[in-house]
Amino acid sequence: MVRILLLIVLGFGALTSLAGGLAMALGSWLGPEKLGLPVEAQVPLEYLNGSPFSSFVVPGLLLALIVGGLHVAAFVAMLRRHRLAGLLTAAAGYSILVWIFVK
């Protein structure tokens, strides 16, 4: 039962991190109208004041590749019952915590 719940949480984390990160990066790079998103969906650049970033491209890629990638790796390892599944699951959990705290 715990394994199934972990798979659900890891799958949800992977999907939302990948989708959110790609939407941030591509929306900042191309503009929301080219992605078919409403203009209101664009996050204001004022949110980046005091950060080392001038756009949401790099934070979006970090979210998609690191956080989403770790969740995908942990999901696959848990699905295959790999011996590193627990370690990858912990790393995925810590990655989202770091993302939230730094954000």
N, C-alpha and C positions, 0 to 999 in steps of 0.2 A: 504494500500500500504506500509506503514512504517513497519507494522508487518511482511509482506512478505519479505521485504528487510532485516529486523533484523534476520528472520529465515534463510535466505540465508547466511548472514555474520556469524551468530553463527554456522551454520552447517559446513561452510567452515573452520572456526576457530577450531571447534571440530575435524574434520577429519585431518587437517594438524598438529594440536598439538599432537593428539594421534599417528599418523603415524610417525611424526618427532621424538617425544620423544621415542617411542619404537624402531625406527631405531637407534637412538643415543645410547640407553641403551643396546640393544641386539647386535648392531654392535661393541660396545666397549667391551662387555662381551664375546661374541662368536667369533667375527671377521667377517668382511664383506663377506668373501668368503663362510662361512657357511650359510649366509643369501641369497646367490645368488647375492650379490652386487659386483660391480667391486672394486678392492683395492683402486682405486682413490676416491671412495665415502667415505672412512674413513677420518674423520676430524683429522688433526694433533694434537697430544697431547700438542704441544707447545702453542696452543690456551688457554690452562688451566694454563699457567704460571701466578703466582700471585694470583691464586684462591685457595680456600681450597680443591679443588677436584683433585684427581690424575688420574681419568678416567671420561668418559662421562656417566657412569652408573647412578649416582645420579642425575646429571642435566637432563638426559633423562627421568628418572622417575618423576622428579619434573614437567617437561614440560608436560608429558603425563597425570599424575594424577591430578595435581593442575590446570594447565591452560586448558588442554583438558577436565578434569572433570567438571570444572566450565562452560565451553562452552556447554557441553552436558546437564548439569543441567538447564542452562538458555534456551537452545533450547527446552527442554521438557516442561519447565514451560511456555514458550512463546506459544508453540504449544497447550497446554492445557488451555491457558489463565488464568494461576494461578495468584493469587494476588501478589506473590513475583517475578513475571517475570521481572519487571523493575529493582528490586534490584539485582537479579541474573545476568541480562544482564550487569548492571553497574559493578558488581564484575568481570565478565568475561572480560570486556573491560579493567578494571584496572589491572587484572592479566597479560594480554598480554603486557600492558605498562610496568609493573614492570619487566617482563621477558626480554623485549627488553632493558630497561635501565640498568639492572644488567648485562646482557650479554655483 
